[in-house]
Amino acid sequence: MQNESSPIQIEITPRFKRDLQNLAKRYRSIRSDLQSLIEKLQAGEIIGDRITGIKYQVFRAAQKQ
């Protein structure tokens, strides 16, 4: 899920993988939705609102309405 030339580093934790398995039972398209999100991030698109006051650039996802 990570592109070597991308300046953005995406790490998937064991906890996230476990939670994703449980969520996938209810939300069938969650894996493809996440893959789409990861591809956008690796392409350099900034998605969501930046959280200030943190050493790293952290963004909070915008909620769908």
FIDOBA-948337 format. One record per atom (N, C-alpha, C): residue number from 1; residue in three letters; atom name; y, x, z negated. Coordinates in steps of 0.2 Angstrom, whole numbers, plus 5000, padded with zeros to 4 digits. Layout:
# FIDOBA-948337
<atom><n>NUM</n><res>Ala</res><atom>CA</atom><c2>Y</c2><c1>X</c1><c3>Z</c3></atom>
...
This chain:
# FIDOBA-948337
<atom><n>1</n><res>Met</res><atom>N</atom><c2>4994</c2><c1>5004</c1><c3>5000</c3></atom>
<atom><n>1</n><res>Met</res><atom>CA</atom><c2>5000</c2><c1>5000</c1><c3>5000</c3></atom>
<atom><n>1</n><res>Met</res><atom>C</atom><c2>5006</c2><c1>5004</c1><c3>5000</c3></atom>
<atom><n>2</n><res>Gln</res><atom>N</atom><c2>5006</c2><c1>5011</c1><c3>5001</c3></atom>
<atom><n>2</n><res>Gln</res><atom>CA</atom><c2>5011</c2><c1>5015</c1><c3>5001</c3></atom>
<atom><n>2</n><res>Gln</res><atom>C</atom><c2>5012</c2><c1>5019</c1><c3>5007</c3></atom>
<atom><n>3</n><res>Asn</res><atom>N</atom><c2>5018</c2><c1>5019</c1><c3>5010</c3></atom>
<atom><n>3</n><res>Asn</res><atom>CA</atom><c2>5019</c2><c1>5023</c1><c3>5015</c3></atom>
<atom><n>3</n><res>Asn</res><atom>C</atom><c2>5022</c2><c1>5030</c1><c3>5013</c3></atom>
<atom><n>4</n><res>Glu</res><atom>N</atom><c2>5019</c2><c1>5035</c1><c3>5016</c3></atom>
<atom><n>4</n><res>Glu</res><atom>CA</atom><c2>5020</c2><c1>5042</c1><c3>5014</c3></atom>
<atom><n>4</n><res>Glu</res><atom>C</atom><c2>5028</c2><c1>5044</c1><c3>5015</c3></atom>
<atom><n>5</n><res>Ser</res><atom>N</atom><c2>5031</c2><c1>5042</c1><c3>5021</c3></atom>
<atom><n>5</n><res>Ser</res><atom>CA</atom><c2>5037</c2><c1>5043</c1><c3>5023</c3></atom>
<atom><n>5</n><res>Ser</res><atom>C</atom><c2>5043</c2><c1>5039</c1><c3>5019</c3></atom>
<atom><n>6</n><res>Ser</res><atom>N</atom><c2>5041</c2><c1>5034</c1><c3>5016</c3></atom>
<atom><n>6</n><res>Ser</res><atom>CA</atom><c2>5045</c2><c1>5030</c1><c3>5012</c3></atom>
<atom><n>6</n><res>Ser</res><atom>C</atom><c2>5048</c2><c1>5033</c1><c3>5006</c3></atom>
<atom><n>7</n><res>Pro</res><atom>N</atom><c2>5055</c2><c1>5032</c1><c3>5005</c3></atom>
<atom><n>7</n><res>Pro</res><atom>CA</atom><c2>5058</c2><c1>5035</c1><c3>4999</c3></atom>
<atom><n>7</n><res>Pro</res><atom>C</atom><c2>5057</c2><c1>5031</c1><c3>4993</c3></atom>
<atom><n>8</n><res>Ile</res><atom>N</atom><c2>5054</c2><c1>5025</c1><c3>4994</c3></atom>
<atom><n>8</n><res>Ile</res><atom>CA</atom><c2>5053</c2><c1>5020</c1><c3>4989</c3></atom>
<atom><n>8</n><res>Ile</res><atom>C</atom><c2>5046</c2><c1>5021</c1><c3>4986</c3></atom>
<atom><n>9</n><res>Gln</res><atom>N</atom><c2>5045</c2><c1>5022</c1><c3>4980</c3></atom>
<atom><n>9</n><res>Gln</res><atom>CA</atom><c2>5038</c2><c1>5023</c1><c3>4977</c3></atom>
<atom><n>9</n><res>Gln</res><atom>C</atom><c2>5036</c2><c1>5016</c1><c3>4974</c3></atom>
<atom><n>10</n><res>Ile</res><atom>N</atom><c2>5030</c2><c1>5014</c1><c3>4976</c3></atom>
<atom><n>10</n><res>Ile</res><atom>CA</atom><c2>5028</c2><c1>5008</c1><c3>4973</c3></atom>
<atom><n>10</n><res>Ile</res><atom>C</atom><c2>5021</c2><c1>5009</c1><c3>4969</c3></atom>
<atom><n>11</n><res>Glu</res><atom>N</atom><c2>5021</c2><c1>5008</c1><c3>4963</c3></atom>
<atom><n>11</n><res>Glu</res><atom>CA</atom><c2>5015</c2><c1>5009</c1><c3>4959</c3></atom>
<atom><n>11</n><res>Glu</res><atom>C</atom><c2>5012</c2><c1>5002</c1><c3>4957</c3></atom>
<atom><n>12</n><res>Ile</res><atom>N</atom><c2>5006</c2><c1>5002</c1><c3>4958</c3></atom>
<atom><n>12</n><res>Ile</res><atom>CA</atom><c2>5002</c2><c1>4996</c1><c3>4955</c3></atom>
<atom><n>12</n><res>Ile</res><atom>C</atom><c2>4998</c2><c1>4998</c1><c3>4949</c3></atom>
<atom><n>13</n><res>Thr</res><atom>N</atom><c2>5000</c2><c1>4994</c1><c3>4944</c3></atom>
<atom><n>13</n><res>Thr</res><atom>CA</atom><c2>4996</c2><c1>4996</c1><c3>4937</c3></atom>
<atom><n>13</n><res>Thr</res><atom>C</atom><c2>4990</c2><c1>4992</c1><c3>4937</c3></atom>
<atom><n>14</n><res>Pro</res><atom>N</atom><c2>4985</c2><c1>4995</c1><c3>4933</c3></atom>
<atom><n>14</n><res>Pro</res><atom>CA</atom><c2>4979</c2><c1>4991</c1><c3>4932</c3></atom>
<atom><n>14</n><res>Pro</res><atom>C</atom><c2>4980</c2><c1>4984</c1><c3>4929</c3></atom>
<atom><n>15</n><res>Arg</res><atom>N</atom><c2>4985</c2><c1>4983</c1><c3>4925</c3></atom>
<atom><n>15</n><res>Arg</res><atom>CA</atom><c2>4987</c2><c1>4977</c1><c3>4922</c3></atom>
<atom><n>15</n><res>Arg</res><atom>C</atom><c2>4989</c2><c1>4972</c1><c3>4928</c3></atom>
<atom><n>16</n><res>Phe</res><atom>N</atom><c2>4993</c2><c1>4975</c1><c3>4932</c3></atom>
<atom><n>16</n><res>Phe</res><atom>CA</atom><c2>4995</c2><c1>4970</c1><c3>4938</c3></atom>
<atom><n>16</n><res>Phe</res><atom>C</atom><c2>4990</c2><c1>4968</c1><c3>4942</c3></atom>
<atom><n>17</n><res>Lys</res><atom>N</atom><c2>4985</c2><c1>4973</c1><c3>4944</c3></atom>
<atom><n>17</n><res>Lys</res><atom>CA</atom><c2>4979</c2><c1>4971</c1><c3>4948</c3></atom>
<atom><n>17</n><res>Lys</res><atom>C</atom><c2>4975</c2><c1>4966</c1><c3>4944</c3></atom>
<atom><n>18</n><res>Arg</res><atom>N</atom><c2>4974</c2><c1>4966</c1><c3>4938</c3></atom>
<atom><n>18</n><res>Arg</res><atom>CA</atom><c2>4970</c2><c1>4961</c1><c3>4934</c3></atom>
<atom><n>18</n><res>Arg</res><atom>C</atom><c2>4974</c2><c1>4954</c1><c3>4934</c3></atom>
<atom><n>19</n><res>Asp</res><atom>N</atom><c2>4980</c2><c1>4954</c1><c3>4933</c3></atom>
<atom><n>19</n><res>Asp</res><atom>CA</atom><c2>4984</c2><c1>4948</c1><c3>4933</c3></atom>
<atom><n>19</n><res>Asp</res><atom>C</atom><c2>4984</c2><c1>4945</c1><c3>4940</c3></atom>
<atom><n>20</n><res>Leu</res><atom>N</atom><c2>4985</c2><c1>4950</c1><c3>4945</c3></atom>
<atom><n>20</n><res>Leu</res><atom>CA</atom><c2>4985</c2><c1>4947</c1><c3>4952</c3></atom>
<atom><n>20</n><res>Leu</res><atom>C</atom><c2>4978</c2><c1>4944</c1><c3>4954</c3></atom>
<atom><n>21</n><res>Gln</res><atom>N</atom><c2>4972</c2><c1>4946</c1><c3>4952</c3></atom>
<atom><n>21</n><res>Gln</res><atom>CA</atom><c2>4966</c2><c1>4943</c1><c3>4953</c3></atom>
<atom><n>21</n><res>Gln</res><atom>C</atom><c2>4966</c2><c1>4936</c1><c3>4950</c3></atom>
<atom><n>22</n><res>Asn</res><atom>N</atom><c2>4969</c2><c1>4935</c1><c3>4944</c3></atom>
<atom><n>22</n><res>Asn</res><atom>CA</atom><c2>4969</c2><c1>4928</c1><c3>4941</c3></atom>
<atom><n>22</n><res>Asn</res><atom>C</atom><c2>4974</c2><c1>4924</c1><c3>4945</c3></atom>
<atom><n>23</n><res>Leu</res><atom>N</atom><c2>4980</c2><c1>4926</c1><c3>4947</c3></atom>
<atom><n>23</n><res>Leu</res><atom>CA</atom><c2>4984</c2><c1>4922</c1><c3>4950</c3></atom>
<atom><n>23</n><res>Leu</res><atom>C</atom><c2>4982</c2><c1>4920</c1><c3>4957</c3></atom>
<atom><n>24</n><res>Ala</res><atom>N</atom><c2>4978</c2><c1>4925</c1><c3>4960</c3></atom>
<atom><n>24</n><res>Ala</res><atom>CA</atom><c2>4975</c2><c1>4923</c1><c3>4967</c3></atom>
<atom><n>24</n><res>Ala</res><atom>C</atom><c2>4971</c2><c1>4917</c1><c3>4967</c3></atom>
<atom><n>25</n><res>Lys</res><atom>N</atom><c2>4968</c2><c1>4916</c1><c3>4961</c3></atom>
<atom><n>25</n><res>Lys</res><atom>CA</atom><c2>4964</c2><c1>4910</c1><c3>4961</c3></atom>
<atom><n>25</n><res>Lys</res><atom>C</atom><c2>4968</c2><c1>4903</c1><c3>4962</c3></atom>
<atom><n>26</n><res>Arg</res><atom>N</atom><c2>4974</c2><c1>4904</c1><c3>4960</c3></atom>
<atom><n>26</n><res>Arg</res><atom>CA</atom><c2>4978</c2><c1>4898</c1><c3>4960</c3></atom>
<atom><n>26</n><res>Arg</res><atom>C</atom><c2>4983</c2><c1>4898</c1><c3>4966</c3></atom>
<atom><n>27</n><res>Tyr</res><atom>N</atom><c2>4985</c2><c1>4904</c1><c3>4968</c3></atom>
<atom><n>27</n><res>Tyr</res><atom>CA</atom><c2>4990</c2><c1>4905</c1><c3>4973</c3></atom>
<atom><n>27</n><res>Tyr</res><atom>C</atom><c2>4986</c2><c1>4909</c1><c3>4979</c3></atom>
<atom><n>28</n><res>Arg</res><atom>N</atom><c2>4984</c2><c1>4905</c1><c3>4984</c3></atom>
<atom><n>28</n><res>Arg</res><atom>CA</atom><c2>4979</c2><c1>4909</c1><c3>4989</c3></atom>
<atom><n>28</n><res>Arg</res><atom>C</atom><c2>4983</c2><c1>4914</c1><c3>4993</c3></atom>
<atom><n>29</n><res>Ser</res><atom>N</atom><c2>4990</c2><c1>4913</c1><c3>4994</c3></atom>
<atom><n>29</n><res>Ser</res><atom>CA</atom><c2>4993</c2><c1>4917</c1><c3>4999</c3></atom>
<atom><n>29</n><res>Ser</res><atom>C</atom><c2>4997</c2><c1>4923</c1><c3>4995</c3></atom>
<atom><n>30</n><res>Ile</res><atom>N</atom><c2>4996</c2><c1>4924</c1><c3>4988</c3></atom>
<atom><n>30</n><res>Ile</res><atom>CA</atom><c2>4999</c2><c1>4929</c1><c3>4985</c3></atom>
<atom><n>30</n><res>Ile</res><atom>C</atom><c2>4998</c2><c1>4936</c1><c3>4987</c3></atom>
<atom><n>31</n><res>Arg</res><atom>N</atom><c2>4993</c2><c1>4938</c1><c3>4989</c3></atom>
<atom><n>31</n><res>Arg</res><atom>CA</atom><c2>4991</c2><c1>4945</c1><c3>4992</c3></atom>
<atom><n>31</n><res>Arg</res><atom>C</atom><c2>4996</c2><c1>4946</c1><c3>4998</c3></atom>
<atom><n>32</n><res>Ser</res><atom>N</atom><c2>4996</c2><c1>4941</c1><c3>5003</c3></atom>
<atom><n>32</n><res>Ser</res><atom>CA</atom><c2>4999</c2><c1>4942</c1><c3>5009</c3></atom>
<atom><n>32</n><res>Ser</res><atom>C</atom><c2>5007</c2><c1>4942</c1><c3>5007</c3></atom>
<atom><n>33</n><res>Asp</res><atom>N</atom><c2>5009</c2><c1>4938</c1><c3>5003</c3></atom>
<atom><n>33</n><res>Asp</res><atom>CA</atom><c2>5016</c2><c1>4938</c1><c3>5001</c3></atom>
<atom><n>33</n><res>Asp</res><atom>C</atom><c2>5018</c2><c1>4944</c1><c3>4998</c3></atom>
<atom><n>34</n><res>Leu</res><atom>N</atom><c2>5014</c2><c1>4947</c1><c3>4994</c3></atom>
<atom><n>34</n><res>Leu</res><atom>CA</atom><c2>5015</c2><c1>4954</c1><c3>4991</c3></atom>
<atom><n>34</n><res>Leu</res><atom>C</atom><c2>5016</c2><c1>4959</c1><c3>4996</c3></atom>
<atom><n>35</n><res>Gln</res><atom>N</atom><c2>5011</c2><c1>4959</c1><c3>5001</c3></atom>
<atom><n>35</n><res>Gln</res><atom>CA</atom><c2>5011</c2><c1>4964</c1><c3>5006</c3></atom>
<atom><n>35</n><res>Gln</res><atom>C</atom><c2>5017</c2><c1>4964</c1><c3>5010</c3></atom>
<atom><n>36</n><res>Ser</res><atom>N</atom><c2>5020</c2><c1>4958</c1><c3>5011</c3></atom>
<atom><n>36</n><res>Ser</res><atom>CA</atom><c2>5026</c2><c1>4957</c1><c3>5015</c3></atom>
<atom><n>36</n><res>Ser</res><atom>C</atom><c2>5032</c2><c1>4960</c1><c3>5011</c3></atom>
<atom><n>37</n><res>Leu</res><atom>N</atom><c2>5032</c2><c1>4959</c1><c3>5004</c3></atom>
<atom><n>37</n><res>Leu</res><atom>CA</atom><c2>5037</c2><c1>4961</c1><c3>5000</c3></atom>
<atom><n>37</n><res>Leu</res><atom>C</atom><c2>5037</c2><c1>4969</c1><c3>5000</c3></atom>
<atom><n>38</n><res>Ile</res><atom>N</atom><c2>5031</c2><c1>4972</c1><c3>4999</c3></atom>
<atom><n>38</n><res>Ile</res><atom>CA</atom><c2>5030</c2><c1>4979</c1><c3>4999</c3></atom>
<atom><n>38</n><res>Ile</res><atom>C</atom><c2>5033</c2><c1>4982</c1><c3>5006</c3></atom>
<atom><n>39</n><res>Glu</res><atom>N</atom><c2>5031</c2><c1>4979</c1><c3>5011</c3></atom>
<atom><n>39</n><res>Glu</res><atom>CA</atom><c2>5033</c2><c1>4982</c1><c3>5018</c3></atom>
<atom><n>39</n><res>Glu</res><atom>C</atom><c2>5041</c2><c1>4981</c1><c3>5019</c3></atom>
<atom><n>40</n><res>Lys</res><atom>N</atom><c2>5044</c2><c1>4976</c1><c3>5016</c3></atom>
<atom><n>40</n><res>Lys</res><atom>CA</atom><c2>5051</c2><c1>4976</c1><c3>5016</c3></atom>
<atom><n>40</n><res>Lys</res><atom>C</atom><c2>5054</c2><c1>4981</c1><c3>5012</c3></atom>
<atom><n>41</n><res>Leu</res><atom>N</atom><c2>5052</c2><c1>4982</c1><c3>5006</c3></atom>
<atom><n>41</n><res>Leu</res><atom>CA</atom><c2>5054</c2><c1>4988</c1><c3>5002</c3></atom>
<atom><n>41</n><res>Leu</res><atom>C</atom><c2>5053</c2><c1>4994</c1><c3>5005</c3></atom>
<atom><n>42</n><res>Gln</res><atom>N</atom><c2>5048</c2><c1>4996</c1><c3>5008</c3></atom>
<atom><n>42</n><res>Gln</res><atom>CA</atom><c2>5047</c2><c1>5002</c1><c3>5011</c3></atom>
<atom><n>42</n><res>Gln</res><atom>C</atom><c2>5051</c2><c1>5003</c1><c3>5017</c3></atom>
<atom><n>43</n><res>Ala</res><atom>N</atom><c2>5053</c2><c1>4998</c1><c3>5020</c3></atom>
<atom><n>43</n><res>Ala</res><atom>CA</atom><c2>5058</c2><c1>4998</c1><c3>5026</c3></atom>
<atom><n>43</n><res>Ala</res><atom>C</atom><c2>5065</c2><c1>4999</c1><c3>5024</c3></atom>
<atom><n>44</n><res>Gly</res><atom>N</atom><c2>5066</c2><c1>4999</c1><c3>5017</c3></atom>
<atom><n>44</n><res>Gly</res><atom>CA</atom><c2>5073</c2><c1>5000</c1><c3>5015</c3></atom>
<atom><n>44</n><res>Gly</res><atom>C</atom><c2>5077</c2><c1>4994</c1><c3>5013</c3></atom>
<atom><n>45</n><res>Glu</res><atom>N</atom><c2>5074</c2><c1>4988</c1><c3>5014</c3></atom>
<atom><n>45</n><res>Glu</res><atom>CA</atom><c2>5077</c2><c1>4982</c1><c3>5012</c3></atom>
<atom><n>45</n><res>Glu</res><atom>C</atom><c2>5078</c2><c1>4982</c1><c3>5005</c3></atom>
<atom><n>46</n><res>Ile</res><atom>N</atom><c2>5084</c2><c1>4980</c1><c3>5002</c3></atom>
<atom><n>46</n><res>Ile</res><atom>CA</atom><c2>5085</c2><c1>4979</c1><c3>4995</c3></atom>
<atom><n>46</n><res>Ile</res><atom>C</atom><c2>5084</c2><c1>4971</c1><c3>4994</c3></atom>
<atom><n>47</n><res>Ile</res><atom>N</atom><c2>5079</c2><c1>4970</c1><c3>4990</c3></atom>
<atom><n>47</n><res>Ile</res><atom>CA</atom><c2>5078</c2><c1>4963</c1><c3>4988</c3></atom>
<atom><n>47</n><res>Ile</res><atom>C</atom><c2>5080</c2><c1>4961</c1><c3>4981</c3></atom>
<atom><n>48</n><res>Gly</res><atom>N</atom><c2>5084</c2><c1>4956</c1><c3>4980</c3></atom>
<atom><n>48</n><res>Gly</res><atom>CA</atom><c2>5085</c2><c1>4954</c1><c3>4973</c3></atom>
<atom><n>48</n><res>Gly</res><atom>C</atom><c2>5092</c2><c1>4957</c1><c3>4970</c3></atom>
<atom><n>49</n><res>Asp</res><atom>N</atom><c2>5093</c2><c1>4956</c1><c3>4964</c3></atom>
<atom><n>49</n><res>Asp</res><atom>CA</atom><c2>5099</c2><c1>4959</c1><c3>4961</c3></atom>
<atom><n>49</n><res>Asp</res><atom>C</atom><c2>5098</c2><c1>4965</c1><c3>4957</c3></atom>
<atom><n>50</n><res>Arg</res><atom>N</atom><c2>5103</c2><c1>4970</c1><c3>4957</c3></atom>
<atom><n>50</n><res>Arg</res><atom>CA</atom><c2>5102</c2><c1>4976</c1><c3>4954</c3></atom>
<atom><n>50</n><res>Arg</res><atom>C</atom><c2>5103</c2><c1>4975</c1><c3>4946</c3></atom>
<atom><n>51</n><res>Ile</res><atom>N</atom><c2>5099</c2><c1>4978</c1><c3>4942</c3></atom>
<atom><n>51</n><res>Ile</res><atom>CA</atom><c2>5100</c2><c1>4978</c1><c3>4935</c3></atom>
<atom><n>51</n><res>Ile</res><atom>C</atom><c2>5104</c2><c1>4984</c1><c3>4933</c3></atom>
<atom><n>52</n><res>Thr</res><atom>N</atom><c2>5109</c2><c1>4983</c1><c3>4930</c3></atom>
<atom><n>52</n><res>Thr</res><atom>CA</atom><c2>5114</c2><c1>4989</c1><c3>4928</c3></atom>
<atom><n>52</n><res>Thr</res><atom>C</atom><c2>5112</c2><c1>4992</c1><c3>4922</c3></atom>
<atom><n>53</n><res>Gly</res><atom>N</atom><c2>5114</c2><c1>4998</c1><c3>4920</c3></atom>
<atom><n>53</n><res>Gly</res><atom>CA</atom><c2>5113</c2><c1>5001</c1><c3>4914</c3></atom>
<atom><n>53</n><res>Gly</res><atom>C</atom><c2>5106</c2><c1>5004</c1><c3>4913</c3></atom>
<atom><n>54</n><res>Ile</res><atom>N</atom><c2>5103</c2><c1>5005</c1><c3>4918</c3></atom>
<atom><n>54</n><res>Ile</res><atom>CA</atom><c2>5096</c2><c1>5009</c1><c3>4918</c3></atom>
<atom><n>54</n><res>Ile</res><atom>C</atom><c2>5097</c2><c1>5015</c1><c3>4922</c3></atom>
<atom><n>55</n><res>Lys</res><atom>N</atom><c2>5093</c2><c1>5020</c1><c3>4920</c3></atom>
<atom><n>55</n><res>Lys</res><atom>CA</atom><c2>5093</c2><c1>5027</c1><c3>4924</c3></atom>
<atom><n>55</n><res>Lys</res><atom>C</atom><c2>5091</c2><c1>5026</c1><c3>4931</c3></atom>
<atom><n>56</n><res>Tyr</res><atom>N</atom><c2>5086</c2><c1>5022</c1><c3>4932</c3></atom>
<atom><n>56</n><res>Tyr</res><atom>CA</atom><c2>5084</c2><c1>5021</c1><c3>4939</c3></atom>
<atom><n>56</n><res>Tyr</res><atom>C</atom><c2>5086</c2><c1>5015</c1><c3>4942</c3></atom>
<atom><n>57</n><res>Gln</res><atom>N</atom><c2>5086</c2><c1>5014</c1><c3>4949</c3></atom>
<atom><n>57</n><res>Gln</res><atom>CA</atom><c2>5088</c2><c1>5008</c1><c3>4952</c3></atom>
<atom><n>57</n><res>Gln</res><atom>C</atom><c2>5082</c2><c1>5003</c1><c3>4951</c3></atom>
<atom><n>58</n><res>Val</res><atom>N</atom><c2>5084</c2><c1>4998</c1><c3>4948</c3></atom>
<atom><n>58</n><res>Val</res><atom>CA</atom><c2>5079</c2><c1>4992</c1><c3>4946</c3></atom>
<atom><n>58</n><res>Val</res><atom>C</atom><c2>5082</c2><c1>4986</c1><c3>4949</c3></atom>
<atom><n>59</n><res>Phe</res><atom>N</atom><c2>5078</c2><c1>4982</c1><c3>4952</c3></atom>
<atom><n>59</n><res>Phe</res><atom>CA</atom><c2>5080</c2><c1>4976</c1><c3>4955</c3></atom>
<atom><n>59</n><res>Phe</res><atom>C</atom><c2>5076</c2><c1>4970</c1><c3>4952</c3></atom>
<atom><n>60</n><res>Arg</res><atom>N</atom><c2>5079</c2><c1>4964</c1><c3>4951</c3></atom>
<atom><n>60</n><res>Arg</res><atom>CA</atom><c2>5076</c2><c1>4958</c1><c3>4949</c3></atom>
<atom><n>60</n><res>Arg</res><atom>C</atom><c2>5075</c2><c1>4954</c1><c3>4955</c3></atom>
<atom><n>61</n><res>Ala</res><atom>N</atom><c2>5070</c2><c1>4951</c1><c3>4956</c3></atom>
<atom><n>61</n><res>Ala</res><atom>CA</atom><c2>5068</c2><c1>4947</c1><c3>4962</c3></atom>
<atom><n>61</n><res>Ala</res><atom>C</atom><c2>5072</c2><c1>4941</c1><c3>4961</c3></atom>
<atom><n>62</n><res>Ala</res><atom>N</atom><c2>5075</c2><c1>4938</c1><c3>4966</c3></atom>
<atom><n>62</n><res>Ala</res><atom>CA</atom><c2>5079</c2><c1>4932</c1><c3>4967</c3></atom>
<atom><n>62</n><res>Ala</res><atom>C</atom><c2>5074</c2><c1>4926</c1><c3>4967</c3></atom>
<atom><n>63</n><res>Gln</res><atom>N</atom><c2>5075</c2><c1>4921</c1><c3>4963</c3></atom>
<atom><n>63</n><res>Gln</res><atom>CA</atom><c2>5071</c2><c1>4916</c1><c3>4963</c3></atom>
<atom><n>63</n><res>Gln</res><atom>C</atom><c2>5071</c2><c1>4911</c1><c3>4969</c3></atom>
<atom><n>64</n><res>Lys</res><atom>N</atom><c2>5066</c2><c1>4908</c1><c3>4971</c3></atom>
<atom><n>64</n><res>Lys</res><atom>CA</atom><c2>5066</c2><c1>4904</c1><c3>4977</c3></atom>
<atom><n>64</n><res>Lys</res><atom>C</atom><c2>5069</c2><c1>4897</c1><c3>4974</c3></atom>
<atom><n>65</n><res>Gln</res><atom>N</atom><c2>5072</c2><c1>4894</c1><c3>4978</c3></atom>
<atom><n>65</n><res>Gln</res><atom>CA</atom><c2>5075</c2><c1>4887</c1><c3>4976</c3></atom>
<atom><n>65</n><res>Gln</res><atom>C</atom><c2>5073</c2><c1>4882</c1><c3>4981</c3></atom>
